[in-house]
Amino acid sequence: MNESNGFKNFCLEHKGAIIGGLVAIIIACTGLLKVLFVILAIIIGVLVGNYIQKNKEFVKEKLKSFIDKF
């Protein structure tokens, strides 16, 4: 009976990690990883574009100084 309580406590303590591991296994087995990488690339592109738009002068100066180094 002590063993089942130990396993139950382990599952309750680490339920988030167990669910995350199962989701990762499902994603890896179904090939959804490629789709997730594409979605991640799109999100990163949108965020970078938004940052550049809002900080145009700062980015322009940084880019100019970076190019001048070469």
CYANA upper distance limits for C-alpha pairs under 8 A (distance plus 0.5 A):
  1 MET  CA      5 ASN  CA      7.03
  2 ASN  CA      6 GLY  CA      6.70
  3 GLU  CA      7 PHE  CA      6.76
  4 SER  CA      8 LYS  CA      6.49
  5 ASN  CA      9 ASN  CA      6.51
  6 GLY  CA     10 PHE  CA      6.61
  7 PHE  CA     11 CYS  CA      6.66
  8 LYS  CA     12 LEU  CA      6.68
  9 ASN  CA     13 GLU  CA      6.54
 10 PHE  CA     14 HIS  CA      6.58
 11 CYS  CA     15 LYS  CA      5.86
 11 CYS  CA     18 ILE  CA      8.25
 14 HIS  CA     18 ILE  CA      6.73
 15 LYS  CA     19 ILE  CA      6.64
 16 GLY  CA     20 GLY  CA      6.53
 17 ALA  CA     21 GLY  CA      6.51
 18 ILE  CA     22 LEU  CA      6.75
 19 ILE  CA     23 VAL  CA      6.67
 20 GLY  CA     24 ALA  CA      6.61
 21 GLY  CA     25 ILE  CA      6.70
 22 LEU  CA     26 ILE  CA      6.72
 23 VAL  CA     27 ILE  CA      6.62
 24 ALA  CA     28 ALA  CA      6.58
 25 ILE  CA     29 CYS  CA      6.57
 26 ILE  CA     30 THR  CA      6.56
 27 ILE  CA     31 GLY  CA      6.72
 27 ILE  CA     32 LEU  CA      5.68
 27 ILE  CA     33 LEU  CA      6.43
 28 ALA  CA     32 LEU  CA      7.19
 28 ALA  CA     33 LEU  CA      6.58
 31 GLY  CA     35 VAL  CA      8.29
 32 LEU  CA     36 LEU  CA      6.72
 33 LEU  CA     37 PHE  CA      6.71
 34 LYS  CA     38 VAL  CA      6.84
 35 VAL  CA     39 ILE  CA      6.73
 36 LEU  CA     40 LEU  CA      6.50
 37 PHE  CA     41 ALA  CA      6.56
 38 VAL  CA     42 ILE  CA      6.76
 39 ILE  CA     43 ILE  CA      6.73
 40 LEU  CA     44 ILE  CA      6.63
 41 ALA  CA     45 GLY  CA      6.59
 42 ILE  CA     46 VAL  CA      6.71
 43 ILE  CA     47 LEU  CA      6.71
 44 ILE  CA     48 VAL  CA      6.55
 45 GLY  CA     49 GLY  CA      6.52
 46 VAL  CA     50 ASN  CA      6.58
 47 LEU  CA     51 TYR  CA      6.63
 48 VAL  CA     52 ILE  CA      6.63
 49 GLY  CA     53 GLN  CA      6.60
 50 ASN  CA     54 LYS  CA      6.73
 51 TYR  CA     55 ASN  CA      6.49
 52 ILE  CA     56 LYS  CA      5.80
 52 ILE  CA     59 VAL  CA      6.91
 55 ASN  CA     59 VAL  CA      6.61
 56 LYS  CA     60 LYS  CA      6.52
 57 GLU  CA     61 GLU  CA      6.72
 58 PHE  CA     62 LYS  CA      6.74
 59 VAL  CA     63 LEU  CA      6.46
 60 LYS  CA     64 LYS  CA      6.54
 61 GLU  CA     65 SER  CA      6.67
 62 LYS  CA     66 PHE  CA      6.59
 63 LEU  CA     67 ILE  CA      6.63
 64 LYS  CA     68 ASP  CA      6.62
 65 SER  CA     69 LYS  CA      6.92
 66 PHE  CA     70 PHE  CA      7.69
